[in-house]
Amino acid sequence: MIFQELDIRSDFKDSSSVYEHVIFGTFRFDPIFFEEKILPIIKSKDARNVVVLIDRAEYQSSFENMTKAGQEYYVDYCYANKKFHPKFMLAIWDTGIKLVMGSSNLTKAGWFSNAELVVSIEYNTSKKDDESIQILSEFGKFLALILEKKYTLGGVQKNYIPSEKHRDKIQEILKELTEKLPTTNKNNKNSFLIHNLEKPILDQVKEIIGPVKIKHAKILAPFFNEEGSVIDYLVKNGCNEFDIFVQPDYVEKFPKEIIKKLIKQGKKISIHSIKFQGDEERYFHAKALILNTDADSYCLYGSANPTYSGMCSLPTSGNLELCVLRKEGCDYFDNLVSNKALIVKDIRLEDIISNKQNWQNSSYEKIRILNAYLDAKVLKLELDYDGNIENGKILLCHADDDLLEIPTKSNEGLKFEINLNEEQFSFCSKNPTYVKIQMEKNGDVLESDKRWISTQTLELTPTRGDILKIKNSNGRFHLITFLNKLEKYTDDPEWLIYHLQSYFANFDKFERLERTYRRIKEWKAETVSSDYDTAPKTDVKSIEERYQKNFSAINDAIPRCFNRSDSEIKKIFDQFMLASTVMIWSFNHGILNIDCLRHIRVCIEKFTNQCQYLYKDNHSMRQEVDRLRLLEHLLVFSFLINKFHKDAGWYSQWEKKKHPEKNVFEKTATDLVKTFELGKKKFLKGDFENEMKKDYDGFENLEISHEDISEYYEKIRDELSV
């Protein structure tokens, strides 16, 4: 049987030891449950991107209970004319993807006590599963549409998700999802992911079933509409027999009058109460529509209730919904509403006590805050308001009613960039902070909605996923970005260097990097005691000796690797790239002095000499050298050595004193450019740009562009021509 009991929290917890991205969609949101029970699991898995999308009315009503929003997770609302109603959880890690979707809200009841209907799909990159690939690909298209779609309010087009920063974060998740999924030519005919962003849900279901007649429909749901829109739709499409399963005391807006009329018209409609054996009060929040034809059975389940807003409309007139449609053999799904775990009894229409709860739909204040986030020490705000902001003030608030006021000048635009002073920045960054706008107009005080300020806490927190990326590339990629994160996370350069000393001993021992990261996190969280109030002084000489030892080993290995194999060349070149980037980073951060750069120069010289032999002899290994872009990377480091010495004023001193060191550095650079010429290569603009972004974008406060390198190359080349 396709259906089995699932503990959503355990399923989420046990899928992987590391998550990179997690995104939730929910109508109901319980911040206390999420922050106490679910967020700790996500933090233990080191996710670097955590997004929660909820309904707009729910965003405002649950606002006061959010205590970690903006810092430990991003939260935003998504547009729907009535309700944003999808329920899903997507987690992505290095080797897999997990998608859970169905009827469960992100609440304690939704995850632990209600009777819910969900599907859990797990995809592993090492094992192809065409059905999972298809559903996950369709889910990716669903996210993409949410990012692309616009709705019209007051004659102006608006984004479904108001915050540009949050749209960017979802785009990151979507990109990772798309890159992990392979393409498949197989079109699965049994499982379909269905949403109503472009077409109502029932219209899509009818298209999939085709022209065959729907003989019998079974409906399980807690919410209906009094017009009986779904029943009416099915009757108009030829279905004359229905079984409806409800909890008589809990069902809302049950269409009694419509059902009475249909029964008089000769339609066969049976009503049943449904309960669990041994737990008769357990609430059925599951939604299922089972449609039987002569040959097949279809089950639609997910977020949509059998209402007009849920199954018969678009988000511009009703809810935004997400469901799965499953096709199996005839009567396959009957077991869902008829099994030993359930008590099912026939009841009369009179036995149903239908509630008429009025749900709060989204409303819009005159001033809406669309965007609120910190970029370094700049608070960036974007407003939606039909007019100019005059005589206003920005209120920065904590959940405990602590607040700071920032007066605003008249602003003709609706975007603000506020340079925060130390007090204001500390207020925003130390605790989760929300913002609202107040202004006077014609004697009235207008107040905006509230929005949590998204900080850079998640972006700057190092993760085990970062270390995994470093390991998988043998230290080539992501290392400098990770070291930058560690530095910002530590908030104290001297403590960072103290903790990093063991890693400096041997760059390619990544387990030492992991130990360093773990130790810094424990120290930051104050879960371990320290014998020091301030960081012990770093033994720079010892670090220099370790660098020298590493570079000596690489230097000795360069001639040998060119006599062995392509893989050996790549291995030693990767070690050189790793050691050189760490040395540049250490120099840039004041750990080492400029004299250390001579180690990089010696390796450049050795590599250049070996490449000259290859090009002269037209050796087959030159193809590996070209594939690695070895000469281009050597040129980048040659440029950096030149730049650092010039910036430090060494070149002018060398000119005056006729220092031989200048000639050594220049000869290395000249020989390198000669090798380009020997290999009939040229450092072309744009040709190497993407490679540079991967390897060198992590260097902060270091101006290095492809144009600079190209200009450096052409200058040496012109001197050679003269």
RAWO-V534643 format. One record per residue. N is the residue number from 1. SS is DSSP state (H for helix, E for strand, L for the rest). Layout:
# RAWO-V534643
n/ss
N/SS
N/SS
This chain:
# RAWO-V534643
n/ss
1/L
2/L
3/L
4/L
5/L
6/L
7/L
8/H
9/H
10/H
11/H
12/H
13/H
14/H
15/L
16/L
17/L
18/L
19/L
20/L
21/E
22/E
23/E
24/E
25/E
26/L
27/L
28/L
29/E
30/L
31/H
32/H
33/H
34/H
35/H
36/H
37/H
38/H
39/H
40/H
41/H
42/H
43/H
44/H
45/L
46/L
47/L
48/L
49/E
50/E
51/E
52/E
53/E
54/E
55/L
56/H
57/H
58/H
59/H
60/H
61/H
62/L
63/H
64/H
65/H
66/L
67/L
68/L
69/E
70/L
71/L
72/L
73/E
74/E
75/E
76/E
77/E
78/E
79/L
80/L
81/L
82/L
83/L
84/E
85/L
86/L
87/L
88/E
89/E
90/E
91/E
92/E
93/E
94/L
95/L
96/E
97/E
98/E
99/E
100/E
101/E
102/E
103/L
104/L
105/L
106/E
107/L
108/H
109/H
110/H
111/H
112/H
113/H
114/L
115/E
116/L
117/L
118/E
119/E
120/E
121/E
122/E
123/E
124/E
125/L
126/L
127/E
128/L
129/L
130/H
131/H
132/H
133/H
134/H
135/H
136/H
137/H
138/H
139/H
140/H
141/H
142/H
143/H
144/H
145/H
146/H
147/H
148/H
149/L
150/E
151/E
152/E
153/E
154/L
155/L
156/E
157/E
158/E
159/E
160/L
161/E
162/L
163/L
164/H
165/H
166/H
167/H
168/H
169/H
170/H
171/H
172/H
173/H
174/H
175/H
176/H
177/H
178/H
179/H
180/H
181/L
182/L
183/L
184/L
185/L
186/L
187/L
188/L
189/L
190/L
191/E
192/E
193/E
194/E
195/E
196/L
197/L
198/L
199/L
200/L
201/H
202/H
203/H
204/H
205/H
206/H
207/H
208/H
209/H
210/L
211/L
212/L
213/L
214/L
215/L
216/E
217/E
218/E
219/E
220/E
221/L
222/L
223/E
224/E
225/L
226/L
227/L
228/L
229/H
230/H
231/H
232/H
233/H
234/H
235/H
236/H
237/L
238/L
239/L
240/L
241/E
242/E
243/E
244/E
245/E
246/E
247/L
248/L
249/L
250/L
251/L
252/E
253/L
254/L
255/L
256/H
257/H
258/H
259/H
260/H
261/H
262/H
263/H
264/H
265/L
266/L
267/L
268/E
269/E
270/E
271/E
272/E
273/E
274/E
275/E
276/E
277/L
278/L
279/E
280/L
281/L
282/L
283/L
284/E
285/L
286/L
287/L
288/E
289/E
290/E
291/E
292/E
293/L
294/L
295/L
296/E
297/E
298/E
299/E
300/E
301/E
302/E
303/L
304/L
305/L
306/E
307/L
308/H
309/H
310/H
311/H
312/L
313/L
314/L
315/L
316/L
317/L
318/L
319/L
320/E
321/L
322/E
323/E
324/E
325/E
326/E
327/E
328/E
329/E
330/L
331/L
332/H
333/H
334/H
335/H
336/H
337/L
338/L
339/L
340/L
341/L
342/E
343/E
344/E
345/E
346/E
347/E
348/L
349/H
350/H
351/H
352/L
353/L
354/L
355/E
356/L
357/L
358/L
359/L
360/L
361/L
362/L
363/L
364/L
365/L
366/L
367/L
368/E
369/E
370/E
371/E
372/E
373/E
374/E
375/E
376/L
377/L
378/E
379/E
380/E
381/E
382/E
383/E
384/E
385/L
386/L
387/L
388/L
389/E
390/L
391/L
392/E
393/E
394/E
395/E
396/E
397/E
398/L
399/L
400/L
401/L
402/L
403/E
404/E
405/E
406/E
407/E
408/E
409/L
410/L
411/E
412/L
413/L
414/L
415/E
416/E
417/E
418/E
419/E
420/L
421/L
422/H
423/H
424/H
425/H
426/H
427/H
428/H
429/H
430/H
431/L
432/L
433/L
434/E
435/E
436/E
437/E
438/E
439/E
440/E
441/E
442/L
443/L
444/E
445/E
446/E
447/E
448/L
449/L
450/L
451/E
452/E
453/L
454/E
455/L
456/L
457/H
458/H
459/H
460/H
461/L
462/L
463/L
464/H
465/H
466/H
467/H
468/H
469/H
470/H
471/H
472/H
473/L
474/L
475/L
476/L
477/L
478/L
479/H
480/H
481/H
482/H
483/H
484/H
485/H
486/H
487/H
488/H
489/H
490/H
491/L
492/L
493/H
494/H
495/H
496/H
497/H
498/H
499/H
500/H
501/H
502/H
503/H
504/H
505/L
506/L
507/L
508/L
509/L
510/H
511/H
512/H
513/H
514/H
515/H
516/H
517/H
518/H
519/H
520/H
521/H
522/H
523/H
524/H
525/L
526/L
527/L
528/L
529/L
530/L
531/L
532/L
533/L
534/L
535/L
536/L
537/L
538/L
539/L
540/H
541/H
542/H
543/H
544/H
545/H
546/H
547/H
548/H
549/H
550/H
551/H
552/H
553/H
554/H
555/H
556/H
557/H
558/H
559/H
560/H
561/H
562/L
563/L
564/L
565/L
566/H
567/H
568/H
569/H
570/H
571/H
572/H
573/H
574/H
575/H
576/H
577/H
578/H
579/H
580/H
581/H
582/H
583/H
584/H
585/H
586/H
587/H
588/H
589/L
590/L
591/L
592/L
593/L
594/H
595/H
596/H
597/H
598/H
599/H
600/H
601/H
602/H
603/H
604/H
605/H
606/H
607/H
608/H
609/H
610/H
611/H
612/H
613/H
614/H
615/H
616/H
617/H
618/L
619/L
620/L
621/L
622/H
623/H
624/H
625/H
626/H
627/H
628/L
629/L
630/H
631/H
632/H
633/H
634/H
635/H
636/H
637/H
638/H
639/H
640/H
641/H
642/H
643/H
644/H
645/H
646/H
647/H
648/L
649/L
650/H
651/H
652/H
653/H
654/H
655/H
656/H
657/H
658/L
659/L
660/H
661/H
662/H
663/H
664/H
665/H
666/H
667/H
668/H
669/H
670/H
671/H
672/H
673/H
674/H
675/H
676/H
677/H
678/H
679/L
680/L
681/L
682/L
683/L
684/L
685/L
686/L
687/L
688/L
689/H
690/H
691/H
692/H
693/H
694/H
695/H
696/H
697/L
698/L
699/L
700/L
701/L
702/L
703/L
704/L
705/L
706/H
707/H
708/H
709/H
710/H
711/H
712/H
713/H
714/H
715/H
716/H
717/H
718/H
719/H
720/H
721/H
722/L
